[in-house]
């Protein structure tokens, strides 16, 4: 019982330390010595958010090597989730996050990650996958321009219509860019709020 209580206290202390370290810069985390494994794990998670699988794997390997034995299982699970994100593997990400005991990403987030994997496959991907990514981008751009043109034409009908293809495409592009900008802003706000809630739950 005493040993289990000590382990729980150590785990709670590690979680609190990680919550404090999350506010530090990358340079400060690299220089951290007292909670080295937690600092390296945070750096690994940040690298995964940049889709840098190589750096993320390196940080987590160092974190696991610096951790105490009872901390390594949790760090391995964190590494699995982070690498699944960095390598655009939505199904593996969902399973890894659930093993961490956290709520899995939403279906929309997983769909976006899957789409990201099509558009920008991980660095080890072959030439065919990269060519598929370029083709996917071109198709998406053409589809968005077509949607934008259709919306602009529809909006202009009450005012007599008569827009040319050139001006319609330009206005359609601006409309789509504005919509995507708003969606991106809202998405970042929601992501920041979710991270804040996760930090609050961890403390």
C-alpha positions as CSV (number, residue, x, y, z in Angstrom):
1,X,0.0,0.0,0.0
2,X,2.8,2.4,0.9
3,X,4.5,1.7,-2.4
4,X,1.3,2.3,-4.4
5,X,0.7,5.5,-2.5
6,X,4.2,6.7,-3.3
7,X,3.7,5.8,-7.0
8,X,0.5,7.8,-7.1
9,X,2.2,10.8,-5.5
10,X,5.0,10.6,-8.0
11,X,2.6,10.4,-10.9
12,X,0.7,13.4,-9.6
13,X,3.9,15.3,-9.2
14,X,5.0,14.5,-12.7
15,X,1.7,15.7,-14.1
16,X,1.9,18.9,-12.2
17,X,5.5,19.4,-13.4
18,X,4.5,18.8,-17.0
19,X,1.7,21.3,-16.7
20,X,4.1,23.9,-15.4
21,X,6.7,23.1,-18.1
22,X,4.2,23.6,-21.0
23,X,4.5,27.3,-20.6
24,X,8.2,27.3,-21.3
25,X,9.8,27.9,-24.7
26,X,11.6,25.2,-26.6
27,X,15.0,26.5,-25.5
28,X,14.0,26.6,-21.9
29,X,12.7,23.0,-22.1
30,X,16.0,21.9,-23.7
31,X,17.8,23.4,-20.7
32,X,15.5,21.8,-18.1
33,X,17.4,19.4,-15.8
34,X,15.1,18.7,-12.9
35,X,12.2,17.3,-14.9
36,X,14.2,16.3,-18.0
37,X,11.9,13.5,-19.2
38,X,8.8,15.7,-18.9
39,X,10.5,18.5,-20.8
40,X,11.6,16.2,-23.6
41,X,8.1,14.7,-23.8
42,X,6.6,18.2,-24.3
43,X,9.2,18.9,-27.0
44,X,8.2,15.6,-28.7
45,X,4.5,16.6,-28.6
46,X,5.3,20.0,-30.0
47,X,7.3,18.4,-32.8
48,X,4.4,16.1,-33.6
49,X,2.1,19.1,-33.9
50,X,4.4,20.5,-36.5
51,X,4.2,17.0,-38.2
52,X,7.9,16.5,-37.7
53,X,7.9,12.8,-36.9
54,X,11.7,12.4,-36.9
55,X,12.2,15.1,-34.3
56,X,9.2,13.8,-32.2
57,X,10.6,10.3,-32.2
58,X,14.0,11.5,-31.1
59,X,12.6,13.6,-28.2
60,X,10.5,10.8,-26.9
61,X,13.3,8.3,-27.1
62,X,15.4,10.7,-25.0
63,X,12.5,11.2,-22.6
64,X,11.9,7.5,-22.1
65,X,15.7,7.0,-21.5
66,X,15.7,9.8,-18.9
67,X,12.5,8.7,-17.1
68,X,12.0,6.5,-14.1
69,X,10.8,2.9,-14.8
70,X,7.3,3.6,-13.6
71,X,6.9,6.6,-15.9
72,X,8.0,4.9,-19.1
73,X,4.8,3.2,-20.0
74,X,2.9,6.5,-20.0
75,X,5.6,8.1,-22.0
76,X,5.5,5.3,-24.6
77,X,1.7,5.9,-24.9
78,X,2.3,9.6,-25.3
79,X,4.9,8.8,-28.0
80,X,2.5,6.5,-29.8
81,X,-0.2,9.2,-29.9
82,X,2.3,11.9,-31.0
83,X,3.9,9.9,-33.7
84,X,0.5,8.8,-35.0
85,X,-0.4,12.5,-35.3
86,X,3.0,13.4,-36.9
87,X,2.7,10.6,-39.4
88,X,-1.0,11.4,-40.2
89,X,-2.4,8.1,-39.0
90,X,-5.9,9.0,-37.8
91,X,-7.0,5.4,-36.8
92,X,-3.8,4.8,-34.8
93,X,-4.1,8.3,-33.2
94,X,-7.6,7.5,-32.0
95,X,-6.5,4.3,-30.4
96,X,-3.4,5.8,-28.8
97,X,-5.4,8.7,-27.3
98,X,-7.9,6.3,-25.8
99,X,-5.1,4.2,-24.3
100,X,-3.9,7.5,-22.6
101,X,-7.4,7.7,-21.0
102,X,-8.3,10.8,-22.8
103,X,-11.2,11.7,-25.1
104,X,-10.4,10.7,-28.7
105,X,-10.3,13.4,-31.4
106,X,-13.6,14.2,-33.1
107,X,-14.6,12.6,-36.4
108,X,-14.0,15.9,-38.1
109,X,-10.5,16.2,-36.7
110,X,-9.7,12.7,-37.8
111,X,-11.1,13.4,-41.2
112,X,-8.9,16.5,-41.5
113,X,-5.8,14.5,-40.4
114,X,-6.7,11.9,-43.1
115,X,-7.0,14.6,-45.7
116,X,-3.6,16.0,-44.5
117,X,-2.1,12.6,-45.1
118,X,-3.3,12.7,-48.6
119,X,-2.2,16.2,-49.4
120,X,1.1,16.2,-47.5
121,X,2.2,12.6,-46.8
122,X,5.0,12.0,-44.3
123,X,8.6,12.5,-45.4
124,X,9.4,8.8,-46.0
125,X,6.5,8.5,-48.4
126,X,7.4,7.4,-52.0
127,X,7.2,9.4,-55.2
128,X,3.7,8.1,-56.1
129,X,2.2,9.2,-52.8
130,X,3.7,12.6,-53.2
131,X,2.4,12.9,-56.7
132,X,-1.0,11.9,-55.4
133,X,-0.7,14.7,-52.8
134,X,0.0,17.2,-55.6
135,X,-2.9,16.0,-57.6
136,X,-5.2,16.1,-54.6
137,X,-4.3,19.7,-54.0
138,X,-5.0,20.6,-57.6
139,X,-8.4,18.9,-57.5
140,X,-9.3,20.6,-54.2
141,X,-8.3,24.0,-55.5
142,X,-10.3,23.5,-58.7
143,X,-13.3,22.4,-56.7
144,X,-13.1,25.3,-54.3
145,X,-12.8,27.8,-57.1
146,X,-15.9,26.2,-58.8
147,X,-17.8,26.4,-55.5
148,X,-16.7,30.0,-55.1
149,X,-17.7,30.9,-58.6
150,X,-21.1,29.3,-58.2
151,X,-21.8,31.1,-54.9
152,X,-20.7,34.5,-56.4
153,X,-23.0,33.9,-59.5
154,X,-25.8,33.0,-57.2
155,X,-25.3,36.1,-55.0
156,X,-25.2,38.3,-58.1
157,X,-28.5,37.0,-59.6
158,X,-30.7,39.4,-57.6
159,X,-28.5,42.3,-58.9
160,X,-28.8,41.3,-62.5
161,X,-25.9,38.8,-62.7
162,X,-23.7,39.3,-65.8
163,X,-20.4,38.6,-64.1
164,X,-17.7,37.4,-66.4
165,X,-15.7,34.2,-65.8
166,X,-12.6,36.2,-64.8
167,X,-14.2,38.5,-62.3
168,X,-16.4,35.6,-61.1
169,X,-13.3,33.5,-60.4
170,X,-11.6,36.3,-58.6
171,X,-14.5,37.1,-56.4
172,X,-15.1,33.4,-55.8
173,X,-11.5,33.0,-54.8
174,X,-11.8,35.9,-52.3
175,X,-15.0,34.5,-50.9
176,X,-13.5,31.1,-50.4
177,X,-10.3,32.5,-48.9
178,X,-12.4,34.6,-46.4
179,X,-14.5,31.6,-45.4
180,X,-11.4,29.4,-44.9
181,X,-9.8,32.2,-42.9
182,X,-12.7,32.4,-40.6
183,X,-12.9,28.6,-40.2
184,X,-9.2,28.5,-39.5
185,X,-9.5,31.2,-36.9
186,X,-12.4,29.5,-35.2
187,X,-10.6,26.1,-35.3
188,X,-7.5,27.6,-33.6
189,X,-9.6,29.2,-30.9
190,X,-11.3,25.8,-30.2
191,X,-7.9,24.0,-30.2
192,X,-6.5,26.5,-27.7
193,X,-9.6,26.2,-25.5
194,X,-9.3,22.4,-25.6
195,X,-5.6,22.5,-24.6
196,X,-6.5,24.9,-21.8
197,X,-9.2,22.5,-20.6
198,X,-6.7,19.6,-20.8
199,X,-4.1,21.4,-18.7
200,X,-6.8,22.3,-16.2
201,X,-7.9,18.7,-15.9
202,X,-4.3,17.6,-15.5
203,X,-3.8,19.9,-12.6
